[in-house]
Amino acid sequence: MVLLTLIAGVDVSGKAYLGYYHQFNNKYSDFRVTRVYINFKGTVLETEDKVLKFRFTPDIDYKSSGMFYLYTKYAYLELVKDKFHFYFGQHPTPYLGYIMKHYWRYRFIEKMAAHHYKLLTTADRGVSVKYSGDLFSTHLGIYTGEGYKHQEVSYGKDFLGRLTLNLPIEAAKVQLHGYGQIGIPEYTVDSVTITDTRTIFGGALSVNYRGFILYTEYFTSKNAGIGTYYNYADVFSTFVVLPVKGNCLFLRYDILGDKGLKNISKKYLLGGFVYRLSKNYKVALDYKYEVDGNNNVINNAIGLDMLVKF
């Protein structure tokens, strides 16, 4: 009876990222289904002062080889009590989920900069607690540190944390964000095993004034990377979003380098127009231009991207 009640109370939803992509630098184009998420959400237990919920989200991911792979993006329990949220399982990491929810709402076009360069991940296995208040919010947890697509590289865990301060400005929503991650993983690079402290630290300033968004972030790291490895990696990103009658124009610029961006290895310019067809459908015409440290073109492309919610 409990199982039947649980199944009957499950909410099922999903979203898909569709698009057409034309790359000018190698005269390549294709139609894409880049991601498909299916969400199963439900309530396990509810009392006067707390709620225990669950979420399970399969993720169909497109690879450059032309193959599709099935992953588990989320599989976790969430206990909500007052302003606290407790998570156990494979769940959102402290930083990227918050920023994408409130500021960069265009994941169907491109990942955030630190995610694009595989410095941070959106989901990982672990346990964490999140608090949201009027003056600040914070999210702290212990995770594997390797993301939801990779095995743990050692028995050590990573400590991840975000702190967001809400500045007392009535005219606009202005926030300062700080992020920290510390772990002790083991990597094998050129047949040599490296065991050293992994650190990722960063901060951001975000401003939202009636839909006009200004956002700037900077991350610096050592012995980091999700499915890759950087001795040092520094990421700078800034973007603006200009609302246009319920739609928007956006422009973003990213830099990847090391040791304080003294040695730039990649630069990325992204811009476009997002048109909201309805609550569940968005379409974007966007342009991507990425070069390496020697200004060799990596990506020079135009895309027609679409977000479909169901």
Contacts in CASP RR format, 6 or more apart in sequence:
PFRMAT RR
TARGET T0000
AUTHOR 0000-0000-0000
METHOD contacts of the structure
MODEL  1
MVLLTLIAGVDVSGKAYLGYYHQFNNKYSDFRVTRVYINFKGTVLETEDK
VLKFRFTPDIDYKSSGMFYLYTKYAYLELVKDKFHFYFGQHPTPYLGYIM
KHYWRYRFIEKMAAHHYKLLTTADRGVSVKYSGDLFSTHLGIYTGEGYKH
QEVSYGKDFLGRLTLNLPIEAAKVQLHGYGQIGIPEYTVDSVTITDTRTI
FGGALSVNYRGFILYTEYFTSKNAGIGTYYNYADVFSTFVVLPVKGNCLF
LRYDILGDKGLKNISKKYLLGGFVYRLSKNYKVALDYKYEVDGNNNVINN
AIGLDMLVKF
6 42 0 8 1.000
6 44 0 8 1.000
9 42 0 8 1.000
9 43 0 8 1.000
10 40 0 8 1.000
10 41 0 8 1.000
10 42 0 8 1.000
11 39 0 8 1.000
11 40 0 8 1.000
11 41 0 8 1.000
11 42 0 8 1.000
12 38 0 8 1.000
12 39 0 8 1.000
12 40 0 8 1.000
13 38 0 8 1.000
13 39 0 8 1.000
13 41 0 8 1.000
13 309 0 8 1.000
13 310 0 8 1.000
14 36 0 8 1.000
14 37 0 8 1.000
14 38 0 8 1.000
14 39 0 8 1.000
14 309 0 8 1.000
14 310 0 8 1.000
15 36 0 8 1.000
15 37 0 8 1.000
15 307 0 8 1.000
15 308 0 8 1.000
15 309 0 8 1.000
15 310 0 8 1.000
16 33 0 8 1.000
16 35 0 8 1.000
16 36 0 8 1.000
16 37 0 8 1.000
16 307 0 8 1.000
16 308 0 8 1.000
16 310 0 8 1.000
17 32 0 8 1.000
17 33 0 8 1.000
17 34 0 8 1.000
17 35 0 8 1.000
17 36 0 8 1.000
17 107 0 8 1.000
17 108 0 8 1.000
17 305 0 8 1.000
17 306 0 8 1.000
17 307 0 8 1.000
17 308 0 8 1.000
18 32 0 8 1.000
18 33 0 8 1.000
18 34 0 8 1.000
18 305 0 8 1.000
18 306 0 8 1.000
18 307 0 8 1.000
18 308 0 8 1.000
19 31 0 8 1.000
19 32 0 8 1.000
19 33 0 8 1.000
19 34 0 8 1.000
19 303 0 8 1.000
19 304 0 8 1.000
19 305 0 8 1.000
19 306 0 8 1.000
20 29 0 8 1.000
20 30 0 8 1.000
20 31 0 8 1.000
20 32 0 8 1.000
20 303 0 8 1.000
20 304 0 8 1.000
21 29 0 8 1.000
21 30 0 8 1.000
21 31 0 8 1.000
21 32 0 8 1.000
21 301 0 8 1.000
21 302 0 8 1.000
21 303 0 8 1.000
21 304 0 8 1.000
22 28 0 8 1.000
22 29 0 8 1.000
22 301 0 8 1.000
22 302 0 8 1.000
22 303 0 8 1.000
23 29 0 8 1.000
23 299 0 8 1.000
23 300 0 8 1.000
23 301 0 8 1.000
24 300 0 8 1.000
24 301 0 8 1.000
24 302 0 8 1.000
25 297 0 8 1.000
25 298 0 8 1.000
25 299 0 8 1.000
25 300 0 8 1.000
25 301 0 8 1.000
32 62 0 8 1.000
33 60 0 8 1.000
33 62 0 8 1.000
33 68 0 8 1.000
34 61 0 8 1.000
34 62 0 8 1.000
34 108 0 8 1.000
35 59 0 8 1.000
35 60 0 8 1.000
35 61 0 8 1.000
35 62 0 8 1.000
35 108 0 8 1.000
36 59 0 8 1.000
36 60 0 8 1.000
37 57 0 8 1.000
37 58 0 8 1.000
37 59 0 8 1.000
37 60 0 8 1.000
37 73 0 8 1.000
38 57 0 8 1.000
38 58 0 8 1.000
39 55 0 8 1.000
39 56 0 8 1.000
39 57 0 8 1.000
39 74 0 8 1.000
40 55 0 8 1.000
40 56 0 8 1.000
40 57 0 8 1.000
41 53 0 8 1.000
41 54 0 8 1.000
41 55 0 8 1.000
42 53 0 8 1.000
42 54 0 8 1.000
42 55 0 8 1.000
43 51 0 8 1.000
43 52 0 8 1.000
43 53 0 8 1.000
44 52 0 8 1.000
44 53 0 8 1.000
44 54 0 8 1.000
44 77 0 8 1.000
45 51 0 8 1.000
45 52 0 8 1.000
46 52 0 8 1.000
49 81 0 8 1.000
49 82 0 8 1.000
50 79 0 8 1.000
50 80 0 8 1.000
50 81 0 8 1.000
51 79 0 8 1.000
51 80 0 8 1.000
51 81 0 8 1.000
52 77 0 8 1.000
52 78 0 8 1.000
52 79 0 8 1.000
52 80 0 8 1.000
53 77 0 8 1.000
53 78 0 8 1.000
53 79 0 8 1.000
53 80 0 8 1.000
54 76 0 8 1.000
54 77 0 8 1.000
54 78 0 8 1.000
55 74 0 8 1.000
55 75 0 8 1.000
55 76 0 8 1.000
55 78 0 8 1.000
55 91 0 8 1.000
56 72 0 8 1.000
56 74 0 8 1.000
56 75 0 8 1.000
57 72 0 8 1.000
57 73 0 8 1.000
57 74 0 8 1.000
57 75 0 8 1.000
58 70 0 8 1.000
58 71 0 8 1.000
58 72 0 8 1.000
58 73 0 8 1.000
59 70 0 8 1.000
59 71 0 8 1.000
59 72 0 8 1.000
59 73 0 8 1.000
60 68 0 8 1.000
60 69 0 8 1.000
60 70 0 8 1.000
60 71 0 8 1.000
61 68 0 8 1.000
61 69 0 8 1.000
61 70 0 8 1.000
61 71 0 8 1.000
62 68 0 8 1.000
63 69 0 8 1.000
71 148 0 8 1.000
71 149 0 8 1.000
72 90 0 8 1.000
72 148 0 8 1.000
73 90 0 8 1.000
73 123 0 8 1.000
73 148 0 8 1.000
74 90 0 8 1.000
74 91 0 8 1.000
74 92 0 8 1.000
74 123 0 8 1.000
75 89 0 8 1.000
75 90 0 8 1.000
76 87 0 8 1.000
76 88 0 8 1.000
76 89 0 8 1.000
76 90 0 8 1.000
76 91 0 8 1.000
77 87 0 8 1.000
77 88 0 8 1.000
77 89 0 8 1.000
78 85 0 8 1.000
78 86 0 8 1.000
78 87 0 8 1.000
78 91 0 8 1.000
79 85 0 8 1.000
79 86 0 8 1.000
80 86 0 8 1.000
83 131 0 8 1.000
83 132 0 8 1.000
83 133 0 8 1.000
84 129 0 8 1.000
84 130 0 8 1.000
84 131 0 8 1.000
85 129 0 8 1.000
85 130 0 8 1.000
85 131 0 8 1.000
85 132 0 8 1.000
86 127 0 8 1.000
86 128 0 8 1.000
86 129 0 8 1.000
87 126 0 8 1.000
87 127 0 8 1.000
87 128 0 8 1.000
87 129 0 8 1.000
87 130 0 8 1.000
88 126 0 8 1.000
88 127 0 8 1.000
89 125 0 8 1.000
89 126 0 8 1.000
89 127 0 8 1.000
90 123 0 8 1.000
90 124 0 8 1.000
90 125 0 8 1.000
90 126 0 8 1.000
90 148 0 8 1.000
91 123 0 8 1.000
91 124 0 8 1.000
91 126 0 8 1.000
91 128 0 8 1.000
92 122 0 8 1.000
92 123 0 8 1.000
93 120 0 8 1.000
93 121 0 8 1.000
93 122 0 8 1.000
93 123 0 8 1.000
93 124 0 8 1.000
93 143 0 8 1.000
93 147 0 8 1.000
93 160 0 8 1.000
94 128 0 8 1.000
94 130 0 8 1.000
94 139 0 8 1.000
94 140 0 8 1.000
94 141 0 8 1.000
94 160 0 8 1.000
94 161 0 8 1.000
94 162 0 8 1.000
94 179 0 8 1.000
95 120 0 8 1.000
95 139 0 8 1.000
95 160 0 8 1.000
95 161 0 8 1.000
95 162 0 8 1.000
95 177 0 8 1.000
95 178 0 8 1.000
95 179 0 8 1.000
96 112 0 8 1.000
96 114 0 8 1.000
96 115 0 8 1.000
96 120 0 8 1.000
96 121 0 8 1.000
96 122 0 8 1.000
97 122 0 8 1.000
98 137 0 8 1.000
98 139 0 8 1.000
98 162 0 8 1.000
98 164 0 8 1.000
98 177 0 8 1.000
99 112 0 8 1.000
99 177 0 8 1.000
99 204 0 8 1.000
99 206 0 8 1.000
99 215 0 8 1.000
99 217 0 8 1.000
100 107 0 8 1.000
100 112 0 8 1.000
100 122 0 8 1.000
102 206 0 8 1.000
102 208 0 8 1.000
103 206 0 8 1.000
103 208 0 8 1.000
103 213 0 8 1.000
103 215 0 8 1.000
103 241 0 8 1.000
104 112 0 8 1.000
104 215 0 8 1.000
104 239 0 8 1.000
106 250 0 8 1.000
106 274 0 8 1.000
106 284 0 8 1.000
108 282 0 8 1.000
108 284 0 8 1.000
108 305 0 8 1.000
108 306 0 8 1.000
108 307 0 8 1.000
109 270 0 8 1.000
109 274 0 8 1.000
109 284 0 8 1.000
109 286 0 8 1.000
109 305 0 8 1.000
110 116 0 8 1.000
110 252 0 8 1.000
110 270 0 8 1.000
110 286 0 8 1.000
110 288 0 8 1.000
112 120 0 8 1.000
112 237 0 8 1.000
113 217 0 8 1.000
113 235 0 8 1.000
113 236 0 8 1.000
113 237 0 8 1.000
113 252 0 8 1.000
113 254 0 8 1.000
113 256 0 8 1.000
113 268 0 8 1.000
114 120 0 8 1.000
114 217 0 8 1.000
114 219 0 8 1.000
114 235 0 8 1.000
114 237 0 8 1.000
115 121 0 8 1.000
115 122 0 8 1.000
116 254 0 8 1.000
116 268 0 8 1.000
117 233 0 8 1.000
117 235 0 8 1.000
117 254 0 8 1.000
117 256 0 8 1.000
117 266 0 8 1.000
118 225 0 8 1.000
118 226 0 8 1.000
118 227 0 8 1.000
118 228 0 8 1.000
119 200 0 8 1.000
119 219 0 8 1.000
119 221 0 8 1.000
119 224 0 8 1.000
119 225 0 8 1.000
119 226 0 8 1.000
119 230 0 8 1.000
119 233 0 8 1.000
119 235 0 8 1.000
120 200 0 8 1.000
120 219 0 8 1.000
120 226 0 8 1.000
121 145 0 8 1.000
121 146 0 8 1.000
121 147 0 8 1.000
121 148 0 8 1.000
121 226 0 8 1.000
122 148 0 8 1.000
123 147 0 8 1.000
123 148 0 8 1.000
124 143 0 8 1.000
124 144 0 8 1.000
124 145 0 8 1.000
124 146 0 8 1.000
124 147 0 8 1.000
124 148 0 8 1.000
124 160 0 8 1.000
125 143 0 8 1.000
125 144 0 8 1.000
125 147 0 8 1.000
125 148 0 8 1.000
126 141 0 8 1.000
126 142 0 8 1.000
126 143 0 8 1.000
126 144 0 8 1.000
126 157 0 8 1.000
127 141 0 8 1.000
127 142 0 8 1.000
128 139 0 8 1.000
128 140 0 8 1.000
128 141 0 8 1.000
128 142 0 8 1.000
128 143 0 8 1.000
128 160 0 8 1.000
129 139 0 8 1.000
129 140 0 8 1.000
129 141 0 8 1.000
130 137 0 8 1.000
130 138 0 8 1.000
130 139 0 8 1.000
130 140 0 8 1.000
131 137 0 8 1.000
131 138 0 8 1.000
131 139 0 8 1.000
134 166 0 8 1.000
135 165 0 8 1.000
135 166 0 8 1.000
136 163 0 8 1.000
136 164 0 8 1.000
136 165 0 8 1.000
136 166 0 8 1.000
137 163 0 8 1.000
137 164 0 8 1.000
137 166 0 8 1.000
138 161 0 8 1.000
138 162 0 8 1.000
138 163 0 8 1.000
138 164 0 8 1.000
139 161 0 8 1.000
139 162 0 8 1.000
140 159 0 8 1.000
140 160 0 8 1.000
140 161 0 8 1.000
140 162 0 8 1.000
141 159 0 8 1.000
141 160 0 8 1.000
141 161 0 8 1.000
142 157 0 8 1.000
142 158 0 8 1.000
142 159 0 8 1.000
142 160 0 8 1.000
143 157 0 8 1.000
143 158 0 8 1.000
143 160 0 8 1.000
144 152 0 8 1.000
144 157 0 8 1.000
144 158 0 8 1.000
145 152 0 8 1.000
145 157 0 8 1.000
145 158 0 8 1.000
145 160 0 8 1.000
145 181 0 8 1.000
145 183 0 8 1.000
145 185 0 8 1.000
145 226 0 8 1.000
146 152 0 8 1.000
146 153 0 8 1.000
146 185 0 8 1.000
146 226 0 8 1.000
146 227 0 8 1.000
147 226 0 8 1.000
149 227 0 8 1.000
150 226 0 8 1.000
150 227 0 8 1.000
153 185 0 8 1.000
153 186 0 8 1.000
153 187 0 8 1.000
154 184 0 8 1.000
154 185 0 8 1.000
154 186 0 8 1.000
154 195 0 8 1.000
156 183 0 8 1.000
156 184 0 8 1.000
156 185 0 8 1.000
157 183 0 8 1.000
158 181 0 8 1.000
158 182 0 8 1.000
158 183 0 8 1.000
158 185 0 8 1.000
158 198 0 8 1.000
159 181 0 8 1.000
159 182 0 8 1.000
159 183 0 8 1.000
160 179 0 8 1.000
160 180 0 8 1.000
160 181 0 8 1.000
161 179 0 8 1.000
161 180 0 8 1.000
161 181 0 8 1.000
162 177 0 8 1.000
162 178 0 8 1.000
162 179 0 8 1.000
162 180 0 8 1.000
163 177 0 8 1.000
163 178 0 8 1.000
164 175 0 8 1.000
164 176 0 8 1.000
164 177 0 8 1.000
164 178 0 8 1.000
165 175 0 8 1.000
165 176 0 8 1.000
165 177 0 8 1.000
166 173 0 8 1.000
166 174 0 8 1.000
166 175 0 8 1.000
167 174 0 8 1.000
167 175 0 8 1.000
167 176 0 8 1.000
171 209 0 8 1.000
172 207 0 8 1.000
172 208 0 8 1.000
172 209 0 8 1.000
172 210 0 8 1.000
173 206 0 8 1.000
173 207 0 8 1.000
173 208 0 8 1.000
173 209 0 8 1.000
174 205 0 8 1.000
174 206 0 8 1.000
174 207 0 8 1.000
174 208 0 8 1.000
175 205 0 8 1.000
175 206 0 8 1.000
176 203 0 8 1.000
176 204 0 8 1.000
176 205 0 8 1.000
177 203 0 8 1.000
177 204 0 8 1.000
177 205 0 8 1.000
177 206 0 8 1.000
177 217 0 8 1.000
178 202 0 8 1.000
178 203 0 8 1.000
178 204 0 8 1.000
179 200 0 8 1.000
179 201 0 8 1.000
179 202 0 8 1.000
179 203 0 8 1.000
179 204 0 8 1.000
179 219 0 8 1.000
180 199 0 8 1.000
180 200 0 8 1.000
180 201 0 8 1.000
180 202 0 8 1.000
181 198 0 8 1.000
181 199 0 8 1.000
181 200 0 8 1.000
181 201 0 8 1.000
181 224 0 8 1.000
182 197 0 8 1.000
182 198 0 8 1.000
182 199 0 8 1.000
183 197 0 8 1.000
183 198 0 8 1.000
183 199 0 8 1.000
184 195 0 8 1.000
184 196 0 8 1.000
184 197 0 8 1.000
184 198 0 8 1.000
185 195 0 8 1.000
185 198 0 8 1.000
185 223 0 8 1.000
186 193 0 8 1.000
186 194 0 8 1.000
186 195 0 8 1.000
187 193 0 8 1.000
187 194 0 8 1.000
187 223 0 8 1.000
187 229 0 8 1.000
188 194 0 8 1.000
189 229 0 8 1.000
194 223 0 8 1.000
196 222 0 8 1.000
196 223 0 8 1.000
197 222 0 8 1.000
197 223 0 8 1.000
198 221 0 8 1.000
198 222 0 8 1.000
198 223 0 8 1.000
198 224 0 8 1.000
199 221 0 8 1.000
199 222 0 8 1.000
199 223 0 8 1.000
199 224 0 8 1.000
200 219 0 8 1.000
200 220 0 8 1.000
200 221 0 8 1.000
200 224 0 8 1.000
201 219 0 8 1.000
201 220 0 8 1.000
201 221 0 8 1.000
202 217 0 8 1.000
202 218 0 8 1.000
202 219 0 8 1.000
202 220 0 8 1.000
203 217 0 8 1.000
203 218 0 8 1.000
203 219 0 8 1.000
204 215 0 8 1.000
204 216 0 8 1.000
204 217 0 8 1.000
204 218 0 8 1.000
205 214 0 8 1.000
205 215 0 8 1.000
205 216 0 8 1.000
205 217 0 8 1.000
206 213 0 8 1.000
206 214 0 8 1.000
206 215 0 8 1.000
206 216 0 8 1.000
207 213 0 8 1.000
207 214 0 8 1.000
207 215 0 8 1.000
210 243 0 8 1.000
211 241 0 8 1.000
211 243 0 8 1.000
211 248 0 8 1.000
212 240 0 8 1.000
212 241 0 8 1.000
212 242 0 8 1.000
212 243 0 8 1.000
213 239 0 8 1.000
213 240 0 8 1.000
213 241 0 8 1.000
214 238 0 8 1.000
214 239 0 8 1.000
214 240 0 8 1.000
215 237 0 8 1.000
215 238 0 8 1.000
215 239 0 8 1.000
215 240 0 8 1.000
216 237 0 8 1.000
216 238 0 8 1.000
217 235 0 8 1.000
217 236 0 8 1.000
217 237 0 8 1.000
217 238 0 8 1.000
218 234 0 8 1.000
218 235 0 8 1.000
218 236 0 8 1.000
218 237 0 8 1.000
219 233 0 8 1.000
219 234 0 8 1.000
219 235 0 8 1.000
220 232 0 8 1.000
220 233 0 8 1.000
220 234 0 8 1.000
220 260 0 8 1.000
221 230 0 8 1.000
221 232 0 8 1.000
221 233 0 8 1.000
221 234 0 8 1.000
222 231 0 8 1.000
222 232 0 8 1.000
223 229 0 8 1.000
223 230 0 8 1.000
223 231 0 8 1.000
224 230 0 8 1.000
224 233 0 8 1.000
225 233 0 8 1.000
230 258 0 8 1.000
231 258 0 8 1.000
232 257 0 8 1.000
232 258 0 8 1.000
232 259 0 8 1.000
233 256 0 8 1.000
233 257 0 8 1.000
233 258 0 8 1.000
234 256 0 8 1.000
234 257 0 8 1.000
234 258 0 8 1.000
234 259 0 8 1.000
234 260 0 8 1.000
234 261 0 8 1.000
235 254 0 8 1.000
235 255 0 8 1.000
235 256 0 8 1.000
235 257 0 8 1.000
236 254 0 8 1.000
236 255 0 8 1.000
236 261 0 8 1.000
237 252 0 8 1.000
237 253 0 8 1.000
237 254 0 8 1.000
237 255 0 8 1.000
238 252 0 8 1.000
238 253 0 8 1.000
239 250 0 8 1.000
239 251 0 8 1.000
239 252 0 8 1.000
239 253 0 8 1.000
239 270 0 8 1.000
240 250 0 8 1.000
240 251 0 8 1.000
241 248 0 8 1.000
241 249 0 8 1.000
241 250 0 8 1.000
242 248 0 8 1.000
242 249 0 8 1.000
242 250 0 8 1.000
244 273 0 8 1.000
246 276 0 8 1.000
247 273 0 8 1.000
247 274 0 8 1.000
247 275 0 8 1.000
247 276 0 8 1.000
248 273 0 8 1.000
248 274 0 8 1.000
249 271 0 8 1.000
249 272 0 8 1.000
249 273 0 8 1.000
249 274 0 8 1.000
250 270 0 8 1.000
250 271 0 8 1.000
250 272 0 8 1.000
250 273 0 8 1.000
250 274 0 8 1.000
251 270 0 8 1.000
251 271 0 8 1.000
251 272 0 8 1.000
252 268 0 8 1.000
252 269 0 8 1.000
252 270 0 8 1.000
252 271 0 8 1.000
253 267 0 8 1.000
253 268 0 8 1.000
253 269 0 8 1.000
253 270 0 8 1.000
254 266 0 8 1.000
254 267 0 8 1.000
254 268 0 8 1.000
254 270 0 8 1.000
255 261 0 8 1.000
255 264 0 8 1.000
255 266 0 8 1.000
255 267 0 8 1.000
255 268 0 8 1.000
256 264 0 8 1.000
256 265 0 8 1.000
256 266 0 8 1.000
256 267 0 8 1.000
256 268 0 8 1.000
257 263 0 8 1.000
257 264 0 8 1.000
257 265 0 8 1.000
257 266 0 8 1.000
258 265 0 8 1.000
264 293 0 8 1.000
265 292 0 8 1.000
265 293 0 8 1.000
266 290 0 8 1.000
266 291 0 8 1.000
266 292 0 8 1.000
266 293 0 8 1.000
266 298 0 8 1.000
267 290 0 8 1.000
267 291 0 8 1.000
267 293 0 8 1.000
268 288 0 8 1.000
268 289 0 8 1.000
268 290 0 8 1.000
269 287 0 8 1.000
269 288 0 8 1.000
269 289 0 8 1.000
269 290 0 8 1.000
270 286 0 8 1.000
270 287 0 8 1.000
270 288 0 8 1.000
270 289 0 8 1.000
271 286 0 8 1.000
271 287 0 8 1.000
271 288 0 8 1.000
272 284 0 8 1.000
272 285 0 8 1.000
272 286 0 8 1.000
272 287 0 8 1.000
273 284 0 8 1.000
273 285 0 8 1.000
273 286 0 8 1.000
274 282 0 8 1.000
274 283 0 8 1.000
274 284 0 8 1.000
275 282 0 8 1.000
275 283 0 8 1.000
275 284 0 8 1.000
275 285 0 8 1.000
276 282 0 8 1.000
277 283 0 8 1.000
279 309 0 8 1.000
280 308 0 8 1.000
280 309 0 8 1.000
280 310 0 8 1.000
281 306 0 8 1.000
281 307 0 8 1.000
281 308 0 8 1.000
281 309 0 8 1.000
282 306 0 8 1.000
282 307 0 8 1.000
283 304 0 8 1.000
283 305 0 8 1.000
283 306 0 8 1.000
283 307 0 8 1.000
284 303 0 8 1.000
284 304 0 8 1.000
284 305 0 8 1.000
284 306 0 8 1.000
285 302 0 8 1.000
285 303 0 8 1.000
285 304 0 8 1.000
286 302 0 8 1.000
286 303 0 8 1.000
286 305 0 8 1.000
287 301 0 8 1.000
287 302 0 8 1.000
287 303 0 8 1.000
288 299 0 8 1.000
288 300 0 8 1.000
288 301 0 8 1.000
288 302 0 8 1.000
288 303 0 8 1.000
289 297 0 8 1.000
289 299 0 8 1.000
289 300 0 8 1.000
289 301 0 8 1.000
290 297 0 8 1.000
290 298 0 8 1.000
290 299 0 8 1.000
290 300 0 8 1.000
291 297 0 8 1.000
291 298 0 8 1.000
292 298 0 8 1.000
END
